[in-house]
């Protein structure tokens, strides 16, 4: 019986030595209860048999929970536990920009899985703004505004999906840089908004022109593309009640660089390539070929916090 007692105590001591400091205090108290229970059990007390079972079960739960908890690599001497990260970002790419937000689960110090969404714009690669700088001749003079010649629709994107981040190095000292790889994939909802121009309309025999706001159609094709009739771009409010949706998919992959001397604060930059693929051609331009896909290079700035 005494030999069995020492075997059990030895197993408990081995388990305690493998735990992190935050669990050792609690488990040590359970260990004392367990030892007392074993000694009393050897003397025939049934109540202590229950205490022995309960303390052993609690000890097993603490060990299992300690195995699930992630202890990231500390910068200094103190070790902190982080489970979640929240990041806001602004992404600039070769044909627009987007604003995004993500919430991630820190699986290990080197690996994070997160969910995200962003909202942004996509332009046709061959569109550019111009201004003829006209002035109308009415009582209240108005100067022309910049516009995109041959543009039919604006394209906005709402993206949502899953991403993974994998670090290849660690912060060995303060102010060092962590290098990693990041990729995302998910669904895209394209939002098409008709593009309106201010067109000068001359009535028969009229000396002054009337400014009217119009979107592209087959009926006004020639006038919409007549540079002498274009006074400029119309206000943003035109076309808000004519939105159309274009479903699709997206993905991106890039290099991730994080820096800073505090693990709980996130400051990072990403550089890579991204793509959006829609189920059909996206009619952005009248004068150019429209395609169902967009491929861009991007630069992302991120600020966030771990908890």
C-alpha positions in Angstrom: 0.0 0.0 0.0 2.8 2.4 0.9 4.5 1.7 -2.4 1.3 2.6 -4.3 1.1 5.9 -2.4 4.6 6.9 -3.5 3.9 6.0 -7.1 0.8 8.3 -7.2 2.6 11.2 -5.5 5.4 10.8 -8.0 3.0 11.0 -11.0 1.4 14.2 -9.5 4.8 15.9 -9.0 5.7 15.1 -12.6 2.5 16.7 -13.9 2.9 19.8 -11.8 6.5 20.3 -13.0 5.3 20.4 -16.6 2.7 23.1 -16.1 3.1 26.8 -16.6 3.5 29.1 -13.6 -0.1 30.4 -13.7 -1.4 26.8 -13.0 1.2 25.6 -10.5 -0.3 27.5 -7.6 -3.8 26.0 -8.0 -2.6 22.5 -8.8 -0.2 22.5 -5.9 -3.2 23.1 -3.5 -5.0 20.2 -5.2 -1.9 18.1 -4.8 -1.9 18.7 -1.0 -5.6 17.6 -0.9 -4.8 14.6 -2.9 -2.0 13.5 -0.7 -4.1 13.9 2.4 -6.9 11.9 0.7 -4.6 9.1 -0.2 -3.2 8.8 3.3 -6.7 8.9 4.8 -7.9 6.4 2.2 -5.2 4.0 3.3 -6.7 4.3 6.8 -10.2 3.4 5.4 -12.1 6.8 5.3 -14.7 6.7 2.5 -15.1 10.5 2.4 -11.5 11.0 1.5 -12.0 8.5 -1.4 -14.4 11.1 -2.9 -11.9 13.9 -2.3 -9.2 11.9 -4.0 -11.4 11.4 -7.1 -12.5 15.0 -7.2 -9.0 16.4 -6.8 -7.6 14.1 -9.4 -10.4 15.1 -11.9 -9.6 18.8 -11.3 -6.0 18.2 -11.8 -6.7 16.5 -15.1 -8.9 19.4 -16.2 -6.2 22.0 -15.4 -3.7 19.9 -17.4 -6.0 19.7 -20.4 -6.8 23.5 -20.2 -3.1 24.3 -20.0 -2.5 22.3 -23.2 -5.1 24.3 -25.1 -3.8 27.7 -23.9 -1.4 29.5 -26.3 1.7 31.1 -24.8 3.2 33.4 -27.4 6.9 34.1 -27.4 7.5 36.9 -25.0 9.7 40.0 -25.8 10.9 40.5 -22.3 10.9 38.2 -19.3 7.1 38.2 -18.7 5.0 35.7 -20.6 1.5 36.9 -21.6 -1.4 34.9 -23.0 -3.2 36.1 -26.1 -6.1 34.4 -27.7 -7.7 37.0 -30.0 -6.6 39.8 -32.3 -8.6 42.6 -33.8 -7.2 44.6 -36.7 -8.3 47.6 -38.8 -6.7 48.2 -42.1 -6.5 50.4 -45.2 -5.5 48.7 -48.5 -4.2 50.6 -51.5 -4.0 48.6 -54.8 -3.3 49.4 -58.4 -7.0 50.0 -59.2 -8.5 51.4 -56.1 -8.6 51.0 -52.3 -10.5 49.4 -49.5 -11.1 49.7 -45.7 -11.3 46.5 -43.7 -11.7 44.9 -40.3 -10.7 41.4 -39.1 -11.1 39.3 -36.0 -8.6 36.4 -35.5 -8.0 33.4 -33.3 -4.4 33.0 -32.3 -3.8 29.3 -32.6 0.0 29.5 -31.9 2.6 32.3 -31.8 3.4 31.4 -35.4 -0.1 30.9 -36.8 -3.4 32.9 -36.7 -6.7 32.2 -38.4 -9.1 35.1 -38.9 -12.3 36.3 -40.4 -12.6 39.6 -42.2 -14.6 41.9 -44.3 -13.8 45.1 -46.3 -15.4 47.6 -48.5 -13.7 49.4 -51.4 -13.6 50.4 -55.0 -12.4 48.8 -58.2 -11.6 50.8 -61.4 -11.0 49.7 -65.0 -7.3 49.7 -65.7 -7.7 52.1 -68.6 -9.9 54.8 -67.0 -8.6 58.1 -65.9 -10.1 61.4 -64.9 -9.9 64.6 -67.0 -11.4 68.1 -67.1 -12.1 70.3 -70.0 -12.6 73.3 -67.6 -15.8 74.7 -69.2 -18.0 77.4 -67.7 -21.7 77.7 -68.3 -23.0 81.1 -69.4 -26.0 81.2 -67.1 -26.7 83.8 -64.4 -24.9 81.6 -61.8 -21.7 80.5 -63.4 -20.6 76.9 -62.7 -17.2 75.4 -63.6 -17.0 71.9 -65.0 -16.0 69.0 -62.7 -13.5 66.2 -63.5 -15.0 63.2 -65.2 -13.9 59.8 -66.7 -14.5 59.7 -70.4 -16.4 56.6 -71.6 -17.2 55.4 -68.1 -20.5 53.6 -67.7 -20.6 52.3 -64.1 -18.8 52.7 -60.9 -17.8 49.4 -59.2 -17.7 49.0 -55.4 -16.8 45.8 -53.7 -17.9 44.2 -50.4 -15.7 41.3 -49.5 -15.9 38.7 -46.7 -13.9 35.5 -46.0 -11.3 33.6 -44.1 -7.6 34.3 -43.8 -4.5 32.7 -42.4 -1.3 34.3 -41.2 2.0 32.3 -40.7 5.1 33.8 -39.1 8.5 32.6 -40.1 10.5 34.5 -37.4 10.0 35.8 -33.9 10.8 39.0 -32.1 14.1 38.2 -30.6 14.6 41.7 -29.2 12.7 44.9 -28.9 12.0 46.9 -32.1 12.7 43.8 -34.3 10.5 42.9 -37.3 8.5 39.7 -37.6 8.3 38.3 -41.2 5.4 36.1 -42.3 3.0 35.0 -45.1 -0.6 35.9 -45.3 -3.4 34.7 -47.6 -7.2 35.3 -47.8 -10.1 33.9 -49.8 -13.8 34.4 -49.8 -16.8 35.9 -51.5 -17.2 39.3 -53.3 -20.3 41.3 -53.9 -19.8 43.8 -56.6 -22.1 46.9 -56.5 -22.6 48.6 -59.8 -23.7 52.3 -59.7 -24.5 54.1 -62.9 -22.1 56.8 -63.8 -23.8 60.1 -64.6 -22.4 63.0 -66.7 -23.5 66.6 -67.0 -24.2 67.1 -70.6 -24.8 70.4 -72.4 -28.1 70.4 -74.2 -28.7 73.0 -76.9 -32.3 73.6 -77.8 -33.1 74.5 -81.4 -32.2 78.2 -81.9 -31.0 78.6 -78.2 -27.9 80.6 -77.5 -27.3 79.2 -74.0 -27.1 75.5 -73.3 -29.0 73.6 -70.6 -27.1 71.3 -68.3 -28.7 67.9 -67.8 -27.5 64.9 -65.9 -27.6 61.6 -67.8 -26.2 58.1 -67.6 -25.2 56.0 -70.6 -27.8 54.3 -72.7 -28.0 53.1 -76.3 -30.2 56.1 -77.2 -27.7 58.8 -76.0 -24.6 56.9 -77.1 -23.2 59.5 -79.5 -23.9 62.5 -77.1 -22.6 60.7 -74.1 -19.2 60.2 -75.9 -19.3 63.7 -77.6 -16.4 65.6 -75.8 -17.9 69.0 -76.9 -21.2 68.1 -75.1 -19.6 66.9 -71.8 -19.6 69.6 -69.1 -18.3 67.3 -66.4 -19.1 64.6 -63.9 -22.4 64.7 -62.0 -22.8 64.6 -58.2 -22.5 61.3 -56.3 -26.2 61.1 -55.4 -27.2 60.4 -59.0 -27.7 56.6 -59.5 -28.0 55.6 -55.8 -31.4 54.3 -56.5 -30.2 52.2 -59.5 -27.7 49.9 -57.8 -27.1 46.4 -59.2 -25.2 43.5 -57.7 -22.5 41.3 -59.2 -21.5 38.2 -57.2 -18.0 36.8 -57.4 -15.0 35.5 -55.5 -11.6 36.9 -54.4 -8.3 35.9 -53.1 -4.9 37.4 -52.1 -1.5 36.4 -51.0 1.3 38.6 -49.7 4.3 39.1 -47.4 3.5 40.3 -43.9 5.9 42.5 -41.8 5.0 43.3 -38.2 7.1 45.5 -35.8 6.9 47.2 -32.4 8.1 46.6 -28.9 4.7 45.6 -27.5 3.1 42.2 -28.3 -0.4 43.4 -27.5 -0.3 46.2 -30.1 -0.2 45.3 -33.8 1.5 47.5 -36.4 2.0 45.8 -39.7 2.5 46.2 -43.4 1.6 43.7 -46.2 2.6 43.7 -49.8 1.3 41.2 -52.4 -1.1 40.4 -55.2 -4.9 40.1 -55.1 -7.6 39.1 -57.5 -11.4 39.4 -57.9 -13.3 37.1 -60.2 -17.0 37.8 -61.1 -19.5 35.4 -62.7 -19.8 37.6 -65.7 -18.2 40.6 -67.4 -18.4 43.9 -65.4 -19.6 46.7 -67.6 -17.5 49.6 -66.4 -16.4 51.3 -69.6 -18.1 52.0 -72.9 -15.0 52.6 -74.9 -12.8 49.7 -73.5 -13.1 45.9 -73.3 -14.7 44.8 -70.0 -13.5 41.6 -68.3 -14.9 39.5 -65.4 -11.7 39.6 -63.4 -9.3 42.1 -61.8 -5.7 41.4 -60.8 -3.9 44.0 -58.7 -0.8 44.5 -56.6 -1.5 45.9 -53.1 0.0 47.6 -50.0 -1.9 47.2 -46.7 -1.4 49.2 -43.5 -2.7 47.5 -40.3 -3.2 48.7 -36.8 -4.8 46.5 -34.1 -4.7 44.9 -30.7 -4.3 41.4 -29.1 -6.2 40.3 -26.0 
